[in-house]
Amino acid sequence: MKKNILLTIASGLLLWLAWPPIPYTTFLLFVGFVPMLIAIENIINSDYKKKGKKIFGTAFLGCFVWNTASVYWVYNAIKKDAGFAALPVSFIPYSLGPLLMAFAVWLYYRLRVVSSRGIALTGLVCFWVAYEYLNQTWALAFPWMTLGNGFAVSHQMVQWYEYTGVYGGTIWILALNVLLFLIYIGLKEAADKKLKLRLISAFVILLVVPVSVSLYRYNSYHEQVNPSNVVVVQPNIDPYAKESTMPAIQQLGILTHLSDSIGQHNTEFFIWPETAIVDPFNEDAIRSNGYFLNAQRFLNKFKNGNLITGAETFKLYNKPITGNENYDEQSHLYYQNFNSAVNIENSAKVQFYHKSKLVPGVEAMPFGDALSFMKPVFAQLGGATGSYGRQDEPSVFYSQSGIGVAPAVCFDSIWGEWIGTSVHKGAQFIAIITNDGWWENTTGKDQHLDYAKLRAIETRRWVCRSANTGISAFINQRGDLVQHTKWWTRTAIKQNINLNSDLTFYVLHGDYLAELGSILAGLGIVFIVVKRLPRKHPTTA
């Protein structure tokens, strides 16, 4: 048993070493699961009782090591507020993902009991894809550790994400690990020489062909010249001071000064970070709001200028609209708060986007009051705190000249299909606004930046990223980091980006691989259940 524990810990460590933002080790993703699969095979072939329980625990341990080492920054994000409770509270997000991962591995074992090894391993890929899809769609969604995200620092290897999205990467990683595991088993069991040769050939082909295709696409891809000048601002305001001690009008002054310092006559977009306008305001009364009027005065000198800024906003209602509103007893009105992106221009037109992928526990309480105890866990992960409304469909901001922009607020940028839908609706580049300062100077901010490269490849759109304390950046259509700021630096950067209106296969079809994998996983579960049903034997007269 000790050997199996060491094997699964080895898997966790290999996967962590392969994970962003660690450079030059991405190839370890292709072997990271092999020790765990060997440990599970050892258990299957042993005389242990309750093998399923041991397999679940073994898989959980390896996944817990990988998950915790990769998102340790969750602890850093909550330690100032939670104090001594930060460590035990952190174990909730550290454990939830690994529990789902271990369940996928347990289903592989259950399928293995009633079918062949080959069918069960195919099922493992489907079960894992289904887990990842669940983890981006349910109330506790946190798709940070989706396997396909692992190529974010080696984006040259996955230029074909424009066809598959990150789930193509997930399947690729699992398939190569399965083949390598079968090669090991073949050597151990002295399998037929032709079978071993076929497995080795399949592994080499599956490794070399996608990489070769991707590198060719990377080197041959050329953007259509269609320039637009964009300024991204990083005000570098301490997130705690931002919410409490620094007046909002002072913050606005910093933002406008930085924007004005590098703006030019043909600048079309200024992008400010999440909750740049921190004082909540009524969306229906924005045209009389002092912050809005100040922003428009700043834009007066830029004829075609647009300002995309984060803001805390609210709407008032005479009666409930969605059922998620709060009720104010003094005014007898219903209200709903939003973590918003706002597009302001040199006219009376104002466009709003309400952050939709809300951080569980802080911006939206999953499962109502039943999980209210989890709020401290997530209290600083997404920026602003509170109970927020959301919108059901992605938006596109349009400038007066007709340029379409996909707005994404912080956590939104992890969902490839969501961003792709904005692109499908007409967005020609992506604007990500975020406030990663809550995470401090940890790898969390670097991972968040790296994942944005994958959105650029999936959609073949430039990404313009404004982060309050860093890292702000411009990413081109190949996923290259063209320009970026330093962490905890007050600055602004500008770039001529190329707009694009072409639609990729992924934009047109979304997460079709995840949907297909989930259907096959469901069929696999039905097959397991049917096979376990007691069979009636015919009686003799």
KERO-79946 format. One record per residue (C-alpha): residue in one letter; x, y, z. Coordinates in steps of 0.1 Angstrom, whole numbers, padded with zeros to 4 digits, always signed. Layout:
// KERO-79946
aXYZ/...
This chain:
// KERO-79946
m+0000+0000+0000/k+0029+0023+0008/k+0042+0019-0028/n+0008+0030-0042/i+0007+0060-0020/l+0041+0071-0032/l+0031+0065-0068/t+0000+0087-0066/i+0019+0114-0048/a+0044+0113-0076/s+0015+0119-0101/g+0004+0149-0081/l+0039+0164-0081/l+0045+0157-0118/l+0012+0174-0127/w+0020+0204-0104/l+0055+0207-0120/a+0038+0207-0154/w+0012+0234-0145/p+0014+0271-0153/p+0031+0293-0147/i+0061+0269-0144/p+0079+0272-0178/y+0096+0244-0198/t+0079+0215-0180/t+0046+0212-0198/f+0057+0179-0213/l+0052+0163-0179/l+0015+0165-0185/f+0019+0136-0209/v+0033+0113-0182/g+0018+0128-0150/f-0011+0103-0146/v+0009+0072-0153/p+0021+0066-0118/m-0014+0070-0105/l-0028+0045-0131/i-0001+0020-0121/a-0011+0024-0084/i-0047+0018-0093/e-0038-0012-0114/n-0019-0026-0084/i-0050-0023-0063/i-0072-0039-0089/n-0048-0069-0091/s-0044-0072-0054/d-0064-0092-0028/y-0076-0060-0010/k-0111-0059+0002/k-0132-0028-0008/k-0110-0020-0038/g-0132+0008-0049/k-0128+0026-0017/k-0090+0023-0018/i-0089+0034-0055/f-0110+0065-0046/g-0087+0074-0018/t-0056+0068-0038/a-0069+0090-0067/f-0080+0117-0043/l-0046+0119-0026/g-0027+0124-0059/c-0053+0150-0072/f-0052+0168-0039/v-0014+0172-0041/w-0017+0185-0076/n-0047+0208-0070/t-0034+0222-0037/a+0002+0229-0050/s-0013+0247-0080/v-0039+0269-0063/y-0022+0274-0029/w-0028+0311-0035/v-0064+0306-0022/y-0049+0306+0013/n-0030+0339+0005/a-0062+0354-0007/i-0081+0348+0026/k-0055+0349+0053/k-0059+0386+0061/d-0096+0382+0067/a-0098+0346+0081/g-0068+0347+0104/f-0061+0314+0120/a-0091+0299+0103/a-0076+0305+0069/l-0057+0272+0067/p-0086+0249+0076/v-0111+0269+0055/s-0087+0267+0025/f-0091+0229+0025/i-0126+0233+0011/p-0115+0246-0024/y-0084+0224-0022/s-0105+0193-0017/l-0137+0198-0038/g-0120+0195-0072/p-0100+0164-0062/l-0132+0148-0049/l-0148+0151-0083/m-0116+0139-0100/a-0114+0109-0077/f-0150+0101-0085/a-0142+0100-0122/v-0114+0075-0115/w-0137+0054-0093/l-0161+0052-0122/y-0133+0039-0143/y-0127+0011-0118/r-0165+0003-0117/l-0165+0001-0156/r-0133-0020-0155/v-0151-0046-0133/v-0178-0051-0159/s-0158-0047-0191/s-0123-0049-0206/r-0093-0027-0197/g-0094-0009-0231/i-0131+0000-0227/a-0126+0011-0191/l-0097+0034-0201/t-0117+0049-0229/g-0144+0054-0203/l-0119+0071-0180/v-0113+0098-0206/c-0151+0104-0209/f-0156+0104-0172/w-0129+0130-0167/v-0142+0152-0195/a-0176+0150-0179/y-0162+0160-0145/e-0145+0190-0161/y-0177+0200-0179/l-0197+0197-0146/n-0171+0218-0128/q-0177+0247-0153/t-0215+0245-0153/w-0227+0238-0117/a-0233+0262-0089/l-0198+0257-0075/a-0181+0261-0108/f-0143+0265-0107/p-0128+0253-0140/w-0093+0266-0131/m-0078+0231-0131/t-0093+0220-0164/l-0065+0199-0179/g-0064+0217-0212/n-0054+0249-0193/g-0021+0233-0187/f-0008+0244-0221/a-0012+0281-0213/v+0026+0286-0210/s+0033+0265-0241/h+0006+0279-0263/q+0027+0272-0294/m+0018+0235-0289/v-0020+0240-0290/q-0028+0264-0319/w-0055+0238-0328/y-0075+0251-0299/e-0092+0272-0325/y-0110+0239-0334/t-0113+0221-0301/g-0110+0246-0272/v-0093+0235-0240/y-0112+0201-0240/g-0091+0191-0269/g-0061+0195-0247/t-0077+0175-0219/i-0084+0146-0242/w-0049+0148-0257/i-0033+0146-0223/l-0054+0117-0210/a-0050+0097-0243/l-0012+0100-0242/n-0011+0090-0205/v-0033+0060-0212/l-0011+0049-0241/l+0020+0052-0220/f+0004+0033-0192/l-0006+0005-0217/i+0030+0004-0229/y+0042-0001-0193/i+0016-0028-0188/g+0027-0045-0221/l+0063-0045-0209/k+0054-0058-0175/e+0031-0085-0188/a+0053-0095-0217/a+0026-0087-0242/d+0028-0096-0279/k+0056-0077-0297/k+0033-0065-0324/l+0009-0051-0298/k+0037-0032-0280/l+0049-0018-0313/r+0014-0006-0322/l+0011+0011-0288/i+0045+0028-0291/s+0037+0039-0327/a+0003+0053-0315/f+0020+0072-0287/v+0046+0087-0310/i+0020+0096-0337/l-0004+0111-0311/l+0024+0132-0296/v+0042+0143-0328/v+0013+0151-0352/p-0006+0176-0330/v+0026+0194-0320/s+0038+0195-0356/v+0004+0208-0369/s+0003+0234-0341/l+0038+0247-0348/y+0031+0249-0385/r-0001+0269-0378/y+0018+0291-0353/n+0046+0300-0377/s+0023+0304-0408/y-0005+0324-0391/h-0006+0360-0402/e-0031+0386-0389/q-0051+0407-0413/v-0040+0443-0409/n-0070+0462-0393/p-0055+0484-0366/s-0071+0500-0336/n-0052+0519-0309/v-0060+0507-0274/v-0048+0520-0240/v-0048+0497-0210/v-0045+0512-0175/q-0031+0497-0143/p-0037+0521-0114/n-0021+0498-0089/i-0044+0507-0060/d-0042+0484-0030/p-0075+0464-0031/y-0081+0469+0006/a-0075+0507+0003/k-0097+0507-0028/e-0126+0493-0009/s-0122+0514+0022/t-0097+0543+0027/m-0090+0558-0007/p-0118+0581-0019/a-0133+0570-0052/i-0128+0604-0068/q-0090+0601-0060/q-0090+0567-0077/l-0108+0583-0107/g-0081+0610-0109/i-0053+0584-0110/l-0071+0565-0138/t-0077+0596-0160/h-0042+0609-0155/l-0026+0576-0165/s-0050+0574-0195/d-0042+0609-0206/s-0005+0604-0203/i-0003+0580-0232/g-0036+0585-0251/q-0032+0598-0286/h-0056+0614-0311/n-0065+0581-0327/t-0070+0561-0295/e-0103+0543-0298/f-0104+0524-0265/f-0093+0531-0229/i-0097+0501-0207/w-0098+0504-0169/p-0099+0474-0144/e-0126+0457-0125/t-0145+0480-0101/a-0124+0510-0112/i-0155+0530-0102/v-0160+0516-0068/d-0189+0537-0055/p-0221+0519-0065/f-0244+0539-0088/n-0279+0535-0102/e-0276+0525-0139/d-0308+0543-0148/a-0294+0575-0134/i-0259+0572-0148/r-0260+0603-0170/s-0263+0625-0139/n-0236+0606-0120/g-0205+0626-0112/y-0181+0598-0121/f-0197+0594-0154/l-0196+0631-0162/n-0159+0632-0152/a-0152+0602-0175/q-0170+0620-0204/r-0150+0652-0198/f-0119+0631-0201/l-0131+0616-0234/n-0138+0650-0249/k-0103+0653-0263/f-0105+0619-0280/k-0130+0621-0309/n-0135+0584-0314/g-0127+0574-0278/n-0145+0548-0258/l-0139+0540-0221/i-0145+0504-0209/t-0144+0504-0172/g-0153+0482-0143/a-0180+0496-0119/e-0202+0486-0091/t-0238+0493-0102/f-0274+0486-0092/k-0308+0487-0106/l-0341+0496-0089/y-0375+0479-0095/n-0410+0484-0084/k-0416+0447-0083/p-0395+0415-0086/i-0382+0408-0121/t-0360+0377-0117/g-0368+0366-0082/n-0332+0373-0071/e-0337+0409-0061/n-0333+0423-0025/y-0360+0444-0009/d-0354+0478+0006/e-0380+0484+0034/q-0374+0522+0035/s-0379+0529-0002/h-0403+0499-0008/l-0383+0492-0039/y-0365+0460-0051/y-0329+0463-0061/q-0301+0442-0076/n-0263+0448-0074/f-0240+0440-0103/n-0203+0437-0109/s-0203+0455-0142/a-0183+0465-0172/v-0195+0498-0187/n-0188+0513-0221/i-0188+0551-0221/e-0184+0572-0252/n-0187+0608-0265/s-0225+0606-0266/a-0255+0598-0243/k-0252+0561-0252/v-0240+0539-0224/q-0236+0501-0226/f-0236+0477-0196/y-0224+0442-0192/h-0231+0424-0159/k-0205+0398-0148/s-0221+0364-0153/k-0195+0339-0141/l-0198+0349-0105/v-0173+0336-0079/p-0191+0310-0057/g-0196+0322-0021/v-0188+0359-0026/e-0206+0371-0057/a-0233+0344-0057/m-0241+0320-0029/p-0244+0285-0044/f-0274+0264-0033/g-0288+0293-0013/d-0282+0295+0024/a-0272+0258+0027/l-0236+0266+0019/s-0233+0301+0034/f-0204+0288+0056/m-0182+0288+0025/k-0183+0325+0020/p-0149+0332+0038/v-0133+0308+0014/f-0141+0328-0017/a-0143+0362-0001/q-0113+0377-0020/l-0110+0355-0051/g-0129+0376-0076/g-0125+0412-0065/a-0156+0429-0052/t-0177+0413-0025/g-0215+0411-0022/s-0245+0393-0036/y-0247+0401-0073/g-0271+0396-0101/r-0259+0383-0134/q-0270+0382-0171/d-0278+0350-0190/e-0261+0358-0223/p-0227+0373-0232/s-0227+0409-0245/v-0208+0428-0272/f-0199+0465-0267/y-0200+0485-0300/s-0182+0517-0305/q-0196+0546-0326/s-0175+0534-0355/g-0189+0499-0352/i-0160+0480-0335/g-0173+0451-0314/v-0157+0442-0281/a-0162+0412-0259/p-0162+0424-0223/a-0151+0399-0196/v-0149+0406-0159/c-0123+0386-0140/f-0136+0350-0136/d-0155+0353-0170/s-0123+0349-0188/i-0119+0312-0178/w-0149+0301-0198/g-0138+0297-0235/e-0173+0290-0248/w-0187+0321-0230/i-0161+0344-0246/g-0166+0326-0279/t-0203+0334-0279/s-0194+0371-0276/v-0171+0367-0306/h-0199+0349-0325/k-0221+0379-0318/g-0197+0403-0334/a-0168+0410-0310/q-0135+0418-0329/f-0113+0418-0298/i-0115+0408-0261/a-0113+0432-0232/i-0106+0415-0198/i-0109+0437-0167/t-0098+0422-0134/n-0086+0430-0098/d-0061+0402-0091/g-0045+0421-0062/w-0066+0401-0037/w-0044+0371-0045/e-0012+0390-0036/n+0021+0383-0055/t+0013+0346-0061/t+0011+0323-0091/g-0027+0329-0091/k-0022+0362-0110/d+0002+0346-0134/q-0021+0316-0142/h-0050+0340-0148/l-0029+0360-0173/d-0016+0328-0190/y-0052+0314-0194/a-0061+0345-0214/k-0036+0333-0241/l-0059+0303-0247/r-0089+0327-0253/a-0069+0345-0280/i-0061+0312-0298/e-0097+0298-0295/t-0112+0329-0310/r-0082+0344-0330/r-0088+0377-0313/w-0065+0401-0295/v-0069+0402-0258/c-0065+0436-0240/r-0062+0429-0203/s-0065+0456-0176/a-0057+0444-0140/n-0058+0468-0110/t-0024+0458-0096/g-0011+0436-0124/i-0005+0419-0147/s-0020+0440-0175/a-0012+0429-0210/f-0018+0428-0248/i-0020+0393-0263/n-0021+0388-0300/q-0042+0363-0321/r-0015+0336-0318/g-0015+0338-0280/d+0018+0357-0278/l+0023+0381-0249/v+0032+0411-0270/q+0034+0437-0241/h+0028+0435-0204/t+0032+0454-0172/k+0051+0445-0140/w+0033+0434-0108/w+0024+0462-0084/t+0033+0490-0107/r+0013+0521-0115/t+0014+0525-0153/a-0005+0525-0186/i+0004+0508-0219/k-0008+0512-0254/q-0008+0490-0285/n-0021+0490-0321/i-0041+0458-0322/n-0056+0441-0353/l-0093+0436-0353/n-0106+0403-0367/s-0141+0394-0378/d-0134+0358-0390/l-0150+0330-0369/t-0131+0299-0358/f-0146+0264-0357/y-0145+0266-0319/v-0164+0299-0319/l-0191+0283-0341/h-0195+0251-0322/g-0183+0258-0286/d-0176+0230-0262/y-0189+0202-0284/l-0162+0178-0272/a-0172+0183-0236/e-0209+0177-0244/l-0200+0146-0264/g-0178+0133-0236/s-0205+0139-0210/i-0231+0120-0231/l-0207+0090-0234/a-0199+0092-0197/g-0236+0091-0190/l-0240+0060-0212/g-0210+0045-0194/i-0227+0050-0160/v-0259+0034-0174/f-0239+0004-0186/i-0223+0000-0152/v-0256+0001-0134/v-0273-0023-0159/k-0244-0048-0155/r-0247-0047-0117/l-0284-0055-0117/p-0292-0090-0105/r-0302-0113-0133/k-0332-0136-0131/h-0324-0172-0138/p-0350-0193-0155/t-0367-0219-0133/t-0371-0255-0143/a-0404-0273-0139/
